[in-house]
Amino acid sequence: MIITSAKRAIVKILVLVAERIDVTKMASGHGISLMKGCVAMLVISASDIRKVINMRDAIESDREAFSLQSQGKAQIPLRVVFDVEGRGLSSFMPAYVSSFPQAGVKIVSIFSGNIAKNLPVVSATVLLIDPETGIVNALIDGTELTRMRTGAISGLATELLSNESSETGALFGTGGQALSQLEAMLTARKLLEVRIYDTFHERIGHFIERASETAHVFGARLKAAGSPDEAVDGADVITTVTTTANPVFDGRRVKKGAHVNGVGTYEPHKRELDESMILRADRIFVDNMEAIMAEAGDILIPMKEGKFKKEDITGELGDLILGNAPGRTSEDQITVMKSVGFATLDLVIARKIFDKAVEMGIGTNL
Ligand SMILES: NC(=O)c1ccc[n+]([C@@H]2O[C@H](COP(=O)([O-])OP(=O)(O)OC[C@H]3O[C@@H](n4cnc5c(N)ncnc54)[C@H](O)[C@@H]3O)[C@@H](O)[C@H]2O)c1
């Protein structure tokens, strides 16, 4: 009797182990997603993402995505946006990279009424398509993925363009994207101090509290700035990640040799960086020229006023990576990176997250 139940237990364990092995194979093997006739999908949550990649991995992922994009190896059709009965917008951002190969889509919804339901106003999900079968084989939290890849844009630009001797940072904006921007800044350069500024002053203290562990890991001090001037004066690396319509600091105060990342605000009539910042820059890089020319008021407003030309943009960051555009050549030059984001960044990091999750056995199989 005892032997029989022990046998049963062993058989059960063996079945579970066998299934586990199948599941691992199924996800890692060349994207095979069939087990006993069932289609499996790996669900990767925000906390799973953090278990499998760090900011350094995200920076390297963005480096690859920029390079693929600038070599013409990625396709990013225009995003499709649906207005859902006035309740909100759902956007679909597909991408395809032939060299992996990999196709996928990021879905982002903005439903303001969700506040009343205690649900997030902005939600994002990335779906990956198995290149062997065309079946969706991964569903990844798009909010955390976006934070990582967006922080990494600035991290990469800071690494490529700022002076290595940079010691002081300034961060404008303390919202959802701010922590990964701080982490990226600190990953790229050994900053001793980062000044934090937000128009809602009470948010500054909350952010510093939230970010203190990250700052501690990198040995940096976070300081609340009482004004934009206080944040920007003498700063070597400046990142703006706000939702403002109007410039967040006076570009005339930026020191020679500084590097600036403009990350937030993406509408043609809105800008974070003022005209003097754009006109004083010796090098201006963008993430994706087509998207910037459609969305970035920081560039489009001075262009409309005849003070700046498209040709004044040094290039896409991918051109710099490929050696097709000049980077910083002197310690005194001011460099600017303006990003609005594009789907190749999402797809490349999604694939890295998926591969790593499969390798480490992280995520939930459906
Ligand atoms: N470049 C990209 O790829 C990319 C990716 C994701 C998000 N974004 C953009 O980044 C921006 C920030 O996103 P989020 O999720 O952190 O937004 P959020 O709403 O959570 O936070 C924005 C913060 O900016 C602050 N702010 C507004 N005006 C300011 C000003 N003049 N000076 C200082 N602070 C100011 C607000 O008080 C708020 O704390 C948005 O515009 C978003 O669209 C860009």
The ligand as a MOL file (V3000), in Angstrom:
LIG
                    3D

  0  0  0     0  0            999 V3000
M  V30 BEGIN CTAB
M  V30 COUNTS 44 48 0 0 0
M  V30 BEGIN ATOM
M  V30 1 N 11.3920 59.0960 -25.4190 0
M  V30 2 C 10.7280 57.9860 -25.1950 0
M  V30 3 O 10.9930 56.9350 -25.7890 0
M  V30 4 C 9.6590 57.9700 -24.1390 0
M  V30 5 C 9.1920 56.7470 -23.6410 0
M  V30 6 C 8.2250 56.7580 -22.6300 0
M  V30 7 C 7.7100 57.9580 -22.1440 0
M  V30 8 N 8.1880 59.1220 -22.6970 0 CHG=1
M  V30 9 C 7.6780 60.4160 -22.2250 0
M  V30 10 O 8.3180 60.7600 -21.0050 0
M  V30 11 C 7.5010 61.7100 -20.3140 0
M  V30 12 C 7.4400 61.3470 -18.8480 0
M  V30 13 O 6.7600 60.1320 -18.6890 0
M  V30 14 P 6.2880 59.6670 -17.2280 0
M  V30 15 O 5.5860 58.3690 -17.4090 0
M  V30 16 O 7.4220 59.7480 -16.2850 0 CHG=-1
M  V30 17 O 5.2160 60.8170 -16.9210 0
M  V30 18 P 4.5420 61.1740 -15.5230 0
M  V30 19 O 3.2810 61.8790 -15.8360 0
M  V30 20 O 4.5170 59.9750 -14.6420 0
M  V30 21 O 5.5770 62.2120 -14.8610 0
M  V30 22 C 5.8830 63.4430 -15.4360 0
M  V30 23 C 6.5110 64.3080 -14.3800 0
M  V30 24 O 6.9680 65.5140 -14.9930 0
M  V30 25 C 6.7320 66.5790 -14.0830 0
M  V30 26 N 6.7940 67.8540 -14.7900 0
M  V30 27 C 5.8880 68.3930 -15.6470 0
M  V30 28 N 6.3270 69.5870 -16.0900 0
M  V30 29 C 7.5500 69.7870 -15.5280 0
M  V30 30 C 8.5170 70.8140 -15.6040 0
M  V30 31 N 8.3260 71.8980 -16.3550 0
M  V30 32 N 9.6610 70.7080 -14.8700 0
M  V30 33 C 9.8730 69.6240 -14.0850 0
M  V30 34 N 8.9920 68.6100 -13.9760 0
M  V30 35 C 7.8390 68.6920 -14.6850 0
M  V30 36 C 5.3680 66.2280 -13.4910 0
M  V30 37 O 5.1260 66.9470 -12.2990 0
M  V30 38 C 5.5260 64.7420 -13.2800 0
M  V30 39 O 6.0840 64.4510 -12.0130 0
M  V30 40 C 6.1460 61.7070 -21.0180 0
M  V30 41 O 6.0540 62.8540 -21.8270 0
M  V30 42 C 6.2120 60.4570 -21.8780 0
M  V30 43 O 5.4210 60.5630 -23.0350 0
M  V30 44 C 9.1380 59.1470 -23.6580 0
M  V30 END ATOM
M  V30 BEGIN BOND
M  V30 1 1 1 2
M  V30 2 2 2 3
M  V30 3 1 2 4
M  V30 4 1 4 5
M  V30 5 2 4 44
M  V30 6 2 5 6
M  V30 7 1 6 7
M  V30 8 2 7 8
M  V30 9 1 8 9
M  V30 10 1 8 44
M  V30 11 1 9 10
M  V30 12 1 9 42
M  V30 13 1 10 11
M  V30 14 1 11 12
M  V30 15 1 11 40
M  V30 16 1 12 13
M  V30 17 1 13 14
M  V30 18 2 14 15
M  V30 19 1 14 16
M  V30 20 1 14 17
M  V30 21 1 17 18
M  V30 22 2 18 19
M  V30 23 1 18 20
M  V30 24 1 18 21
M  V30 25 1 21 22
M  V30 26 1 22 23
M  V30 27 1 23 24
M  V30 28 1 23 38
M  V30 29 1 24 25
M  V30 30 1 25 26
M  V30 31 1 25 36
M  V30 32 1 26 27
M  V30 33 1 26 35
M  V30 34 2 27 28
M  V30 35 1 28 29
M  V30 36 1 29 30
M  V30 37 2 29 35
M  V30 38 1 30 31
M  V30 39 2 30 32
M  V30 40 1 32 33
M  V30 41 2 33 34
M  V30 42 1 34 35
M  V30 43 1 36 37
M  V30 44 1 36 38
M  V30 45 1 38 39
M  V30 46 1 40 41
M  V30 47 1 40 42
M  V30 48 1 42 43
M  V30 END BOND
M  V30 END CTAB
M  END
